Amino acid sequence: MVESLPVLPDLGAPSVDAHAHLAMLDDPVAALVRAAHARIALVATVVDLTEAPESTLGGLEGWVCDAQRHLDAGGLSVPDVRLIVGWHPHNAKEGDDALLVRLRELADDPRVGAFGELGLDFHYDHSPRDTQRAWFRAHLALAHEVGLPVEIHLREAHEE
């Protein structure tokens, strides 16, 4: 599995992949194996609640177990994987109270490390700006309430 991958430079210290999308990959297991070989200590993978979140929420444990089986012979461990949950500003128009309740429930999941990918994206305006602003505020308020950090996506909205 790893033999066919290019050799990565040794950075001299463990690293963090602070913004992954494991569910978008053809082979999340191979990505985790490669991350272990590259001395990645932590992978934070984004789960957009408007885009089939169960593929990650339900698949993560299996991906980690399968990756660890590939790594056992070499004495390596799968990186710690944490979830960043929320919804991208492009998808703000898909947000609703039920999703906010789901987000609140996920705050209690020990795999969740942050809320995100939340914010404002005025480049394409896939969602109305007022809707983006409203959900950004709601995400921030909930993050404050539950004590989770946020990962902010901000594009062409810096004046806000």
Beta strands, then each sheet from edge to edge (+ up, - down):
strand 1: 15-20
strand 2: 40-48
strand 3: 80-86
strand 4: 112-121
strand 5: 150-155
sheet 1: 1+ 2+ 3+ 4+ 5+
end
